């Protein structure tokens, strides 16, 4: 029964809501990793998921059929490149995970606001 409900919910959700939910899930993983003090191998999974999320967003923004404004697509692609570099710094313990959490949170805030018409 729960599976059926989740399938219907996924089919009826807007793309914006799906993006929000996905970014939220990944961000919660990053927050848990930070709050639990994960390092090394434990930290790699949430970092990998976040990097994968941003890589996917960049690929979607680079697709010819993408309907987002070109400046927004370019900004998302730039953020994806930054996330990739910053993730490497976090993995090498040169920087903290906080900036990744902040970027994701800012994107979630944007997705949760009403789109301008």
Backbone torsions as a table, in degrees:
resi	resn	phi	psi	omega
1	UNK	NA	-45.6	179.5
2	UNK	-62.2	-41.1	178.0
3	UNK	-59.8	-42.9	179.2
4	UNK	-62.9	-42.0	178.6
5	UNK	-62.6	-44.6	-179.6
6	UNK	-64.5	-37.0	177.5
7	UNK	-65.1	-44.5	178.6
8	UNK	-64.1	-42.1	179.9
9	UNK	-62.2	-43.6	179.6
10	UNK	-63.7	-38.8	-179.4
11	UNK	-70.7	-30.8	-175.9
12	UNK	-92.7	-9.2	-178.6
13	UNK	-74.6	147.2	176.3
14	UNK	-75.2	157.2	176.4
15	UNK	-56.3	-38.2	179.0
16	UNK	-61.8	-43.7	179.1
17	UNK	-66.0	-38.9	178.5
18	UNK	-66.1	-42.1	178.0
19	UNK	-62.0	-44.6	178.9
20	UNK	-58.7	-48.3	-177.7
21	UNK	-61.5	-42.7	-179.7
22	UNK	-65.2	-47.0	179.4
23	UNK	-64.1	-37.9	178.0
24	UNK	-61.3	-45.5	-179.8
25	UNK	-61.7	-45.1	-179.8
26	UNK	-66.0	-41.4	-180.0
27	UNK	-63.9	-40.4	177.2
28	UNK	-62.4	-35.0	175.7
29	UNK	-64.5	-42.3	178.5
30	UNK	-64.1	-42.2	179.6
31	UNK	-63.7	-43.2	177.8
32	UNK	-60.9	-43.7	179.4
33	UNK	-60.2	-43.4	178.8
34	UNK	-65.2	-49.6	-175.8
35	UNK	-66.0	-30.3	179.3
36	UNK	-88.0	-5.3	179.1
37	UNK	71.4	29.4	-178.7
38	UNK	-62.2	143.5	176.4
39	UNK	-142.3	168.6	175.7
40	UNK	59.6	-133.9	-174.5
41	UNK	-60.7	-39.6	179.7
42	UNK	-58.4	-38.5	-176.7
43	UNK	-74.7	-23.8	-174.4
44	UNK	-63.2	-38.6	-177.0
45	UNK	-62.3	-53.1	178.9
46	UNK	-64.5	-35.5	177.1
47	UNK	-65.2	-41.4	178.4
48	UNK	-63.5	-42.5	179.5
49	UNK	-62.5	-41.2	179.3
50	UNK	-66.4	-43.7	178.8
51	UNK	-62.4	-41.1	178.8
52	UNK	-63.9	-42.4	176.7
53	UNK	-56.7	-51.2	-177.3
54	UNK	-68.2	-34.6	175.5
55	UNK	-63.3	-42.5	178.1
56	UNK	-63.7	-43.1	177.8
57	UNK	-60.2	-41.1	179.5
58	UNK	-64.7	-42.8	178.9
59	UNK	-62.5	-43.6	178.8
60	UNK	-63.3	-38.9	179.6
61	UNK	-70.2	-27.2	179.6
62	UNK	-83.7	-9.8	-179.1
63	UNK	-67.4	138.1	-178.0
64	UNK	-59.4	-31.7	-176.9
65	UNK	-84.9	1.7	-177.9
66	UNK	-66.0	130.3	-174.5
67	UNK	-93.0	-3.6	177.7
68	UNK	-66.0	152.9	175.9
69	UNK	-59.2	145.5	-174.2
70	UNK	-60.4	-35.7	179.5
71	UNK	-67.8	-35.9	176.7
72	UNK	-68.2	-42.5	177.5
73	UNK	-60.6	-43.5	179.6
74	UNK	-62.6	-39.9	179.1
75	UNK	-64.6	-41.0	179.3
76	UNK	-66.1	-40.9	177.7
77	UNK	-63.5	-42.4	177.8
78	UNK	-62.4	-43.0	176.7
79	UNK	-60.6	-40.0	179.3
80	UNK	-60.9	-41.8	178.4
81	UNK	-65.5	-41.1	177.6
82	UNK	-63.2	-44.9	179.4
83	UNK	-58.2	-41.8	179.9
84	UNK	-60.8	-48.3	-179.8
85	UNK	-65.4	-44.6	-177.5
86	UNK	-66.1	-37.2	177.5
87	UNK	-60.1	-41.4	176.9
88	UNK	-60.8	-40.6	178.1
89	UNK	-64.8	-39.2	178.1
90	UNK	-65.1	-43.0	179.6
91	UNK	-60.8	-34.6	-180.0
92	UNK	-87.4	5.1	-179.5
93	UNK	62.5	29.8	176.6
94	UNK	-92.1	-15.9	-178.3
95	UNK	-151.0	171.4	-177.4
96	UNK	-99.7	166.0	-179.2
97	UNK	-78.4	-13.2	-173.8
98	UNK	-57.5	-39.8	-179.0
99	UNK	-65.0	-36.4	177.0
100	UNK	-64.3	-42.0	177.9
101	UNK	-63.2	-42.5	-179.7
102	UNK	-62.8	-43.6	179.1
103	UNK	-62.6	-47.3	-179.9
104	UNK	-61.6	-41.5	-179.8
105	UNK	-63.9	-40.7	177.9
106	UNK	-63.1	-40.5	178.2
107	UNK	-65.8	-41.8	178.0
108	UNK	-61.2	-40.8	178.2
109	UNK	-61.8	-41.0	177.7
110	UNK	-65.0	-40.2	179.4
111	UNK	-69.4	-28.5	-177.6
112	UNK	-82.0	-15.3	178.8
113	UNK	-80.8	159.8	-179.6
114	UNK	-69.1	133.6	177.3
115	UNK	-66.1	142.1	177.9
116	UNK	-80.7	141.7	-178.7
117	UNK	-100.7	NA	NA
